[in-house]
Each structure stands twice: as structure tokens, then as C-alpha cells.
Amino acid sequence: MSDSLLLGGRSFSSRLFVGTGKYRDFTVMREALLASGTELVTVAIRRVELKAAGHEGLLDALDLDRYALLPNTAGCRTAQEAVRVAKLARAATGVDWVKLEVIPDAKYLLPDPVGTLQAAEMLVGEGFTVLPYVQPDGVLARALEAVGCAAVMPLASPIGSGRGIRTAELLRTVLDGAGVPVVIDAGLGVPSDAAQAMELGADAALLNTAIAEARDPVAMAHAFALGVQAGRLAWQAGRMAQREAASPSSPVAGAVRLPEVELPV
């Protein structure tokens, strides 16, 4: 049975989205992307040209017939800066999708909710398909939906921390009644984190560091693909009710009563 994700008018069969930073070389990056099964990769445009040091050859290293490109505005501190970088990204790549990041906080890398909402509204007005990276806040998520964002992307824990889901109760405020896909982004460290995100009802997961900094990035990419699939299947299946007390697996009714036997002393 098809379980594709409809996002921004496109259909994706994989619910795992992957970043392109921090790999030791482009060969490992390509192999990891392939092992992940992803169909959408995110690339940091930053405030420099794509041919600058550290970025040279990145787009050439990606098979853009296989992967949809999601430029991001990492490094932008204000709404105005993010809008400008998004426009530069569109001019450089021809892609009108953007992962919107407005992060003035250099220590914890927490996104600015006010700046993000302002930039999202401007970019939607400019014809962009906007996927904003946000803190897990149901009120903010509804506001971003209202201005026309194609998804919301709340963090599980701080970017690159690998601490897993530390915001489950807050994520539920985003997931409850969401009118657009919810993509859990940032902080996932191991495949079980991705499975948990999907079990909560997320539509997809996006990650980078957990794969790129693994001892074996290719194997870890495959493991995350399986984790996302398992979590999605578990959410669709519906978990059992939790109980305060134990409940026997074998039925009690109709059980044969054994005769009482007096044991020798």
C-alpha cells in the first residue's frame, strides 16, 4: 500500500530527509545519501557563494535527478537576511523551496519565532515553498500554517546535539491538529530517536549530524531509514493502551486447574 508523503505539491516515498554538511568527503556523502533512501536533501547556502571554500563542488557532487534540493538559510540572524539569502539561493539554483532558518542565538542555536514568522510571510508572498525550522510551539505552528508555509519543522533538541527527543510534550502541541506536514528536525542522534518521532505522529524526519559524524555514516544512514520506516508503521498500527498494572498474556478464563500436590518435606 502506498504511503507517500505529499509536501509542497510533491510526492515523496521516503520520509527521511538528509543534510549535506559535515561529511569527511563527497564520496561518503553520496554513499550515505544513497543508503538513506532519501529523496530530499538540504544544502546550506549561507552568505557566501556556493563555490566558496567548503562549498566548492557540492552541487556537482549531488545527483539532482535523484534528489530534490532544499536550500536552507543557515547562518542568517534576522528575517531580512534570511529573505535575502533565500532569493540568492533561488537565483543560484533555480529552486524556489527553502528551509527557513532565522537563528540569532549563537550559543544554543535556537530559532527566533518572531523573525521566522516575519520571514515566512515575506517568502510565501514571493512565491517560495517555505519549510520553517522552529521551536516546538503549537501556537507558532498554526500561525506559520496561516501565512502559507508548506510544513513546520520543530526541533527535537538543540541542533547537532544528538540528544534525541527532549521536547515530546511540546511536539504534541504542534502535531495535534496540524494542517500541514510536521517534520522533526534537529537533535536526533540514533535511529530509535527517529522511530520515536514517527511514533509520535510526525510526517517525516530531517537530520544531518547523526549520520555525518557516525563512525560509519553509510551504515548509519541505512539504519535511520529503517528507524523512520519502523516508527511510521508503528504509528499507523496504533500502540496498545498503557496500563498501571501487569496484564497476563495468556487468557485466565478456561484455564485448567491443576490438583494441589503436597510436596515432600
C-alpha positions, 0 to 999 in steps of 0.5 A: 500500500502506498504511503507517500508523503505529499509536501509542497505539491510533491510526492515523496516515498521516503520520509527521511530527509538528509543534510549535506554538511559535515561529511569527511568527503563527497564520496561518503556523502553520496554513499550515505545519501544513497543508503538513506533512501532519501529523496530530499536533501538540504544544502546550506547556502549561507552568505557566501557563494556556493563555490566558496571554500567548503562549498566548492563542488557540492552541487556537482557532487549531488545527483539532482535527478535523484534528489530534490534540493532544499536550500536552507538559510543557515547562518542568517540572524534576522528575517531580512537576511534570511529573505535575502539569502533565500532569493540568492539561493533561488537565483543560484539554483533555480529552486524556489523551496527553502528551509527557513532558518532565522537563528540569532542565538549563537550559543544554543542555536535556537530559532527566533519565532518572531523573525521566522514568522516575519520571514515566512510571510515575506517568502510565501508572498514571493512565491517560495515553498517555505519549510520553517525550522522552529521551536516546538510551539503549537501556537507558532505552528498554526500561525506559520500554517496561516501565512502559507508555509508548506510544513513546520519543522520543530526541533527535537533538541538543540541542533547537532546535539544528538540528544534525541527527543527532549521536547515530546510534550511540546511536539504534541502541541504542534502535531495535534491538529496540524494542517500541514506536514510536521517534520522533526528536525534537529537533535536526533542522534540514533535511529530509535530517536527517529522511530520515536518521532514517527511514533509520535505522529510526525510526517517525516524526519530531517537530520544531518549530524547523526549520520555525518559524524557516525563512525560509519555514516553509510551504515548509519544512514541505512539504519535511520531509514529503517528507524523512520520506516519502523516508527511510521508503521508503528504509528499507523498500527496504533500502540496498545493502551498503557496500563498501571498494572501487569496484564497476563498474556495468556487468557485466565478464563478456561484455564485448567486447574491443576490438583494441589500436590503436597510436596515432600518435606 
